[in-house]
Amino acid sequence: MFLGNMRLPSHMEKASTLLSHLFRLRLRRLGADASAGLWFVSLPWPRAKMRPLALDGRTSWQQPLGQWPDAPDGCPRRLLLAGDAGGDAPTELRLTRTAPGRPRTLPEVSMEFFERSSHPTEYLWERHFLRLRLGKRSVGLALGLRTGMRVHWWEACRLIEVTRTAAGVMFEMGGCIPLEQMTLEQMRSYKGLTNPFLHKHNWLNGRLDVRAYANGVCEVFAHHINSKFFDDGRDLRDAVPVIGLRVDATTAAEAQGLCGLQDGTRHAFSLAGVTFDIREAARLATPQRPGVLERVGDFLVWQPYEGMELYGGTCPMQILGGQPFVFKPGERIIPRGMARTIRFSFNLAGGSARVVRYQAPAWWYGVCEEFSPAPLLPVVNEEDALLDATRAAVRAHVVNGGFEDGSMPRHLGDPHEADGRTRHEPGWEGELPYAQFLGAWRSGAEEDHTTALRSAYHFTDVVIDHAIKLTRMHGYPPPSTAMPMNRLMGTVAAYLETGDPYLFEAAQAVTQTAHWANKNSWPRQAVGRDACYVRSAVLLYRYFADESFRRIALEGAQMVVTVQRKNGSFGDQGGGAGLHQWGGYITKPWIGLMALNGVLDYLELFPREKTLAQAVKKFADWLMSERLTHQGRDQRGWSYQHDFNGARRFYDFEKDDWLELPGKKTPWHHETLARLLVWCALRYGRQDYFAAWMESRRGMVFSYTDHTAAATLQFVPWVQARLWNATLAGDRVQWRPAYFGAATPAAGRILTPQGPQEAVWTRTRGRWRAQRKKANSS
């Protein structure tokens, strides 16, 4: 019996239906902080015009992010809200309509000169710092780098105001930080085009994105980025980024009390009545790899970490001669293309500088189409044991502390001891931070959200090569890049959570570059998982209504269809010659699933693209034809590899041995199967697709890899929600459940505004029927 349908009764929930719940929402505090200077929430927004809101009736700043593609202009996907906490952080907040309040003075923002070249009429450079002032208190910020015993500050700065309201002002300031400072004498000594600094990369880009609120709290996103301009860029040697702090009326005793090595244990401090919260930035320093704070001239120079680092594991040990690091912090190298973001806040009014985040309940994320492009209420069932294990594994294995804080391992094999901790080959997998956010929005757990944000910033800062706007090949020394790694969904999600424009710009740039890099080798034998960037393009269209990304997604999806084999399978990546084109003859279930993930993303938005749908079904049918019974098991499924150039033998170069395919000893299972096979089951009303997925996963025990974690957190909840297809109609829950025989989970708990509702399948007079009742507890 099949009652479900991929097409819901109405594609768009009426805005009035969802907005009627708006002022009944309970926003839950993330974390245990009971005091705060600012409340912050990134609120999913339905297809409706933005409206003025406040947090608990307090003066609140708001910023819309994104745009619904199928709604009029001015209908954002998210609404950032920041409210004056007044020192308190209650467990819950409510949304309220804004009420007239007494005018408050915004912090003054200015760019202030502090240094210029000694011969300005002949050779001019100037340096400025960012000044934020409220009343008698002010803070100055400048970005720089330390080289040798000197600090070089940024030059050629520009301050730009982005937005201003009565509740806050948002602005950015940028400049270039020279590694080697050219003197007037050098300028005079070189004639014509002989100057060695001409068209030679010799600086680090500095960028501050700041939000200053009417209550005196200021949020800072400080980015040091080794990008490029006149040439291909280069490593900057004997250099480490720093931030200059200049707080008026700071006493010598206050400064002296802060100066010295920074081991990550100091999370807050005060200077001249200005309070600072640096707990996120403090994570980048450890006792083994400390930062430093010292007085240099009028600045307190804050070096948040010992130096930049790139851990690779096995690959650099084989290629670079026995040590697992590509770059070590003590070498003081700023690698080409690398960046790092320092996040902190301060309060010019002298109260708490802590920004405490709140989050809407999971059901609100569901109806606002955050979990998938359909307004489905989330469902909890027995599969949540797997989701809980996955989230726990992610939290357990993320790198905690040090420059690579937030890095996730690719797998847990071949560990190395490095700097007093166990490290694994890094995954550098942009899909995993996105999956972490999906898990955090569903769980409401502070640790899940914090870990997701740390992972997203690590990926954006460290894994993206900002000189060429492509992602690095995991574990490899530069300049190796990898097309499949260009999945920017975690970076997009982090932008939606923070509003940091650096994240949004990085996601756009890498997705566009990846598409054209893919076309550099087109036409070609195979595309395979090189098409993974299509997922990023779909998400950018879905959240920002940018038609250029829809076109990129469609063209990339069509390229996948073009290289599909007659039997429905796909080859691995096939760009280039020799070893790289050889991969195009390899046939793995996993590769076809990766190749079609972006195609499925597109089909969820545009289900009438028949050519794309036929390609998905053709691959599903190939999977069904390739099912096998594994040795010693009473279940059918798939193996990692199924053939090579259509034959069932494969030569393993590493072992100098022939393998018989598909291997029956080790079953292979991945929850990308859940999304593709259940999508086909729903679209075509076939129980066999669903049963094949369930049989494959029966008896499989979760084992951490970055791919298994990413797939589980994304696609298992997708299946849970799709099996019940529950939506809101006013205060009433309506559904169109799908039943696929005995393999269908017998019960689920639908998360609703009124609390969880239990849904069960029961057999009555020989027929299966869906029934529901109020659950006893949440």
ChimeraX attribute file (.defattr): number of C-alpha atoms within 10 A of each C-alpha:
attribute: neighborCount
match mode: 1-to-1
recipient: residues
	/A:1	13
	/A:2	16
	/A:3	17
	/A:4	21
	/A:5	18
	/A:6	19
	/A:7	13
	/A:8	16
	/A:9	13
	/A:10	10
	/A:11	11
	/A:12	13
	/A:13	19
	/A:14	15
	/A:15	13
	/A:16	13
	/A:17	14
	/A:18	20
	/A:19	15
	/A:20	12
	/A:21	13
	/A:22	15
	/A:23	12
	/A:24	12
	/A:25	16
	/A:26	17
	/A:27	19
	/A:28	20
	/A:29	24
	/A:30	19
	/A:31	16
	/A:32	11
	/A:33	15
	/A:34	12
	/A:35	19
	/A:36	20
	/A:37	27
	/A:38	27
	/A:39	26
	/A:40	24
	/A:41	23
	/A:42	24
	/A:43	22
	/A:44	22
	/A:45	29
	/A:46	27
	/A:47	23
	/A:48	19
	/A:49	13
	/A:50	17
	/A:51	12
	/A:52	11
	/A:53	20
	/A:54	20
	/A:55	23
	/A:56	17
	/A:57	18
	/A:58	20
	/A:59	25
	/A:60	26
	/A:61	25
	/A:62	21
	/A:63	16
	/A:64	20
	/A:65	22
	/A:66	20
	/A:67	22
	/A:68	22
	/A:69	18
	/A:70	11
	/A:71	15
	/A:72	12
	/A:73	12
	/A:74	16
	/A:75	22
	/A:76	25
	/A:77	27
	/A:78	25
	/A:79	23
	/A:80	20
	/A:81	20
	/A:82	26
	/A:83	24
	/A:84	26
	/A:85	24
	/A:86	15
	/A:87	16
	/A:88	16
	/A:89	22
	/A:90	17
	/A:91	15
	/A:92	15
	/A:93	19
	/A:94	16
	/A:95	18
	/A:96	16
	/A:97	13
	/A:98	16
	/A:99	12
	/A:100	7
	/A:101	9
	/A:102	7
	/A:103	10
	/A:104	14
	/A:105	15
	/A:106	21
	/A:107	25
	/A:108	13
	/A:109	20
	/A:110	16
	/A:111	18
	/A:112	13
	/A:113	13
	/A:114	10
	/A:115	13
	/A:116	14
	/A:117	14
	/A:118	12
	/A:119	11
	/A:120	11
	/A:121	7
	/A:122	10
	/A:123	15
	/A:124	11
	/A:125	13
	/A:126	15
	/A:127	21
	/A:128	24
	/A:129	26
	/A:130	24
	/A:131	19
	/A:132	21
	/A:133	21
	/A:134	18
	/A:135	12
	/A:136	10
	/A:137	20
	/A:138	22
	/A:139	21
	/A:140	20
	/A:141	21
	/A:142	25
	/A:143	32
	/A:144	29
	/A:145	27
	/A:146	19
	/A:147	18
	/A:148	11
	/A:149	5
	/A:150	10
	/A:151	21
	/A:152	19
	/A:153	25
	/A:154	25
	/A:155	23
	/A:156	12
	/A:157	19
	/A:158	13
	/A:159	18
	/A:160	13
	/A:161	13
	/A:162	12
	/A:163	11
	/A:164	15
	/A:165	13
	/A:166	14
	/A:167	20
	/A:168	24
	/A:169	21
	/A:170	19
	/A:171	16
	/A:172	19
	/A:173	20
	/A:174	23
	/A:175	24
	/A:176	22
	/A:177	26
	/A:178	21
	/A:179	21
	/A:180	12
	/A:181	12
	/A:182	11
	/A:183	12
	/A:184	15
	/A:185	9
	/A:186	12
	/A:187	13
	/A:188	11
	/A:189	9
	/A:190	11
	/A:191	8
	/A:192	5
	/A:193	9
	/A:194	9
	/A:195	14
	/A:196	9
	/A:197	14
	/A:198	11
	/A:199	13
	/A:200	15
	/A:201	21
	/A:202	21
	/A:203	26
	/A:204	30
	/A:205	20
	/A:206	26
	/A:207	24
	/A:208	23
	/A:209	21
	/A:210	20
	/A:211	23
	/A:212	27
	/A:213	29
	/A:214	23
	/A:215	26
	/A:216	29
	/A:217	28
	/A:218	26
	/A:219	22
	/A:220	20
	/A:221	19
	/A:222	25
	/A:223	22
	/A:224	27
	/A:225	26
	/A:226	27
	/A:227	23
	/A:228	20
	/A:229	12
	/A:230	10
	/A:231	11
	/A:232	14
	/A:233	21
	/A:234	18
	/A:235	18
	/A:236	21
	/A:237	14
	/A:238	16
	/A:239	24
	/A:240	26
	/A:241	30
	/A:242	26
	/A:243	24
	/A:244	24
	/A:245	19
	/A:246	21
	/A:247	24
	/A:248	17
	/A:249	13
	/A:250	15
	/A:251	12
	/A:252	9
	/A:253	8
	/A:254	14
	/A:255	18
	/A:256	13
	/A:257	10
	/A:258	18
	/A:259	15
	/A:260	14
	/A:261	19
	/A:262	23
	/A:263	22
	/A:264	23
	/A:265	12
	/A:266	14
	/A:267	14
	/A:268	17
	/A:269	16
	/A:270	18
	/A:271	19
	/A:272	17
	/A:273	19
	/A:274	23
	/A:275	21
	/A:276	23
	/A:277	22
	/A:278	21
	/A:279	17
	/A:280	17
	/A:281	20
	/A:282	25
	/A:283	24
	/A:284	27
	/A:285	26
	/A:286	21
	/A:287	13
	/A:288	11
	/A:289	20
	/A:290	22
	/A:291	23
	/A:292	18
	/A:293	20
	/A:294	17
	/A:295	17
	/A:296	11
	/A:297	8
	/A:298	12
	/A:299	17
	/A:300	22
	/A:301	24
	/A:302	21
	/A:303	23
	/A:304	28
	/A:305	27
	/A:306	26
	/A:307	25
	/A:308	25
	/A:309	23
	/A:310	22
	/A:311	24
	/A:312	24
	/A:313	26
	/A:314	21
	/A:315	20
	/A:316	19
	/A:317	15
	/A:318	11
	/A:319	13
	/A:320	14
	/A:321	9
	/A:322	12
	/A:323	19
	/A:324	25
	/A:325	21
	/A:326	20
	/A:327	20
	/A:328	17
	/A:329	19
	/A:330	13
	/A:331	15
	/A:332	21
	/A:333	19
	/A:334	26
	/A:335	24
	/A:336	23
	/A:337	28
	/A:338	23
	/A:339	26
	/A:340	20
	/A:341	20
	/A:342	20
	/A:343	17
	/A:344	22
	/A:345	25
	/A:346	27
	/A:347	28
	/A:348	27
	/A:349	22
	/A:350	19
	/A:351	20
	/A:352	25
	/A:353	29
	/A:354	28
	/A:355	25
	/A:356	23
	/A:357	22
	/A:358	26
	/A:359	25
	/A:360	22
	/A:361	19
	/A:362	23
	/A:363	26
	/A:364	28
	/A:365	24
	/A:366	26
	/A:367	25
	/A:368	23
	/A:369	19
	/A:370	21
	/A:371	26
	/A:372	21
	/A:373	17
	/A:374	24
	/A:375	26
	/A:376	28
	/A:377	29
	/A:378	29
	/A:379	31
	/A:380	19
	/A:381	16
	/A:382	13
	/A:383	16
	/A:384	15
	/A:385	10
	/A:386	16
	/A:387	20
	/A:388	13
	/A:389	15
	/A:390	23
	/A:391	21
	/A:392	13
	/A:393	16
	/A:394	23
	/A:395	19
	/A:396	11
	/A:397	18
	/A:398	20
	/A:399	23
	/A:400	18
	/A:401	20
	/A:402	27
	/A:403	27
	/A:404	25
	/A:405	19
	/A:406	26
	/A:407	27
	/A:408	29
	/A:409	24
	/A:410	19
	/A:411	18
	/A:412	15
	/A:413	11
	/A:414	10
	/A:415	15
	/A:416	16
	/A:417	11
	/A:418	14
	/A:419	10
	/A:420	8
	/A:421	9
	/A:422	11
	/A:423	23
	/A:424	24
	/A:425	23
	/A:426	25
	/A:427	22
	/A:428	29
	/A:429	29
	/A:430	28
	/A:431	26
	/A:432	29
	/A:433	34
	/A:434	26
	/A:435	24
	/A:436	29
	/A:437	27
	/A:438	25
	/A:439	26
	/A:440	22
	/A:441	23
	/A:442	23
	/A:443	17
	/A:444	19
	/A:445	16
	/A:446	19
	/A:447	16
	/A:448	22
	/A:449	25
	/A:450	19
	/A:451	23
	/A:452	28
	/A:453	24
	/A:454	22
	/A:455	30
	/A:456	32
	/A:457	25
	/A:458	25
	/A:459	27
	/A:460	28
	/A:461	24
	/A:462	26
	/A:463	29
	/A:464	27
	/A:465	25
	/A:466	23
	/A:467	18
	/A:468	18
	/A:469	20
	/A:470	27
	/A:471	29
	/A:472	25
	/A:473	23
	/A:474	22
	/A:475	25
	/A:476	23
	/A:477	19
	/A:478	14
	/A:479	12
	/A:480	13
	/A:481	19
	/A:482	14
	/A:483	22
	/A:484	23
	/A:485	25
	/A:486	32
	/A:487	28
	/A:488	36
	/A:489	25
	/A:490	29
	/A:491	30
	/A:492	25
	/A:493	25
	/A:494	25
	/A:495	22
	/A:496	24
	/A:497	22
	/A:498	15
	/A:499	21
	/A:500	16
	/A:501	14
	/A:502	19
	/A:503	22
	/A:504	18
	/A:505	13
	/A:506	19
	/A:507	27
	/A:508	18
	/A:509	15
	/A:510	23
	/A:511	25
	/A:512	18
	/A:513	16
	/A:514	26
	/A:515	23
	/A:516	13
	/A:517	14
	/A:518	19
	/A:519	14
	/A:520	12
	/A:521	14
	/A:522	13
	/A:523	13
	/A:524	18
	/A:525	19
	/A:526	25
	/A:527	31
	/A:528	30
	/A:529	26
	/A:530	26
	/A:531	28
	/A:532	27
	/A:533	31
	/A:534	35
	/A:535	27
	/A:536	29
	/A:537	32
	/A:538	28
	/A:539	22
	/A:540	25
	/A:541	23
	/A:542	23
	/A:543	20
	/A:544	17
	/A:545	21
	/A:546	17
	/A:547	14
	/A:548	12
	/A:549	23
	/A:550	19
	/A:551	14
	/A:552	22
	/A:553	28
	/A:554	20
	/A:555	14
	/A:556	27
	/A:557	28
	/A:558	15
	/A:559	20
	/A:560	25
	/A:561	22
	/A:562	15
	/A:563	18
	/A:564	22
	/A:565	14
	/A:566	10
	/A:567	12
	/A:568	19
	/A:569	23
	/A:570	30
	/A:571	28
	/A:572	26
	/A:573	25
	/A:574	23
	/A:575	25
	/A:576	13
	/A:577	9
	/A:578	9
	/A:579	10
	/A:580	12
	/A:581	18
	/A:582	17
	/A:583	19
	/A:584	21
	/A:585	19
	/A:586	21
	/A:587	22
	/A:588	22
	/A:589	25
	/A:590	22
	/A:591	22
	/A:592	25
	/A:593	26
	/A:594	21
	/A:595	30
	/A:596	27
	/A:597	23
	/A:598	26
	/A:599	28
	/A:600	23
	/A:601	22
	/A:602	26
	/A:603	19
	/A:604	18
	/A:605	16
	/A:606	12
	/A:607	15
	/A:608	10
	/A:609	14
	/A:610	11
	/A:611	11
	/A:612	22
	/A:613	19
	/A:614	13
	/A:615	22
	/A:616	27
	/A:617	19
	/A:618	18
	/A:619	24
	/A:620	24
	/A:621	17
	/A:622	16
	/A:623	21
	/A:624	17
	/A:625	10
	/A:626	15
	/A:627	16
	/A:628	17
	/A:629	16
	/A:630	19
	/A:631	13
	/A:632	9
	/A:633	11
	/A:634	9
	/A:635	18
	/A:636	20
	/A:637	22
	/A:638	25
	/A:639	22
	/A:640	19
	/A:641	19
	/A:642	20
	/A:643	20
	/A:644	20
	/A:645	14
	/A:646	11
	/A:647	14
	/A:648	14
	/A:649	15
	/A:650	18
	/A:651	12
	/A:652	10
	/A:653	8
	/A:654	6
	/A:655	8
	/A:656	8
	/A:657	10
	/A:658	11
	/A:659	14
	/A:660	15
	/A:661	16
	/A:662	24
	/A:663	19
	/A:664	19
	/A:665	12
	/A:666	13
	/A:667	21
	/A:668	18
	/A:669	22
	/A:670	22
	/A:671	22
	/A:672	25
	/A:673	26
	/A:674	26
	/A:675	22
	/A:676	22
	/A:677	29
	/A:678	28
	/A:679	23
	/A:680	22
	/A:681	24
	/A:682	23
	/A:683	16
	/A:684	13
	/A:685	21
	/A:686	16
	/A:687	21
	/A:688	17
	/A:689	24
	/A:690	24
	/A:691	19
	/A:692	21
	/A:693	24
	/A:694	21
	/A:695	15
	/A:696	22
	/A:697	21
	/A:698	13
	/A:699	10
	/A:700	12
	/A:701	9
	/A:702	17
	/A:703	13
	/A:704	18
	/A:705	18
	/A:706	22
	/A:707	17
	/A:708	20
	/A:709	25
	/A:710	27
	/A:711	19
	/A:712	24
	/A:713	26
	/A:714	26
	/A:715	21
	/A:716	20
	/A:717	25
	/A:718	20
	/A:719	18
	/A:720	22
	/A:721	27
	/A:722	26
	/A:723	24
	/A:724	27
	/A:725	27
	/A:726	24
	/A:727	26
	/A:728	20
	/A:729	13
	/A:730	14
	/A:731	13
	/A:732	10
	/A:733	16
	/A:734	15
	/A:735	20
	/A:736	19
	/A:737	20
	/A:738	21
	/A:739	24
	/A:740	22
	/A:741	15
	/A:742	9
	/A:743	15
	/A:744	15
	/A:745	17
	/A:746	15
	/A:747	19
	/A:748	23
	/A:749	24
	/A:750	28
	/A:751	24
	/A:752	23
	/A:753	20
	/A:754	10
	/A:755	15
	/A:756	21
	/A:757	22
	/A:758	20
	/A:759	21
	/A:760	17
	/A:761	18
	/A:762	14
	/A:763	9
	/A:764	8
	/A:765	7
	/A:766	7
	/A:767	9
	/A:768	15
	/A:769	15
	/A:770	18
	/A:771	12
	/A:772	14
	/A:773	11
	/A:774	13
	/A:775	13
	/A:776	9
	/A:777	8
	/A:778	8
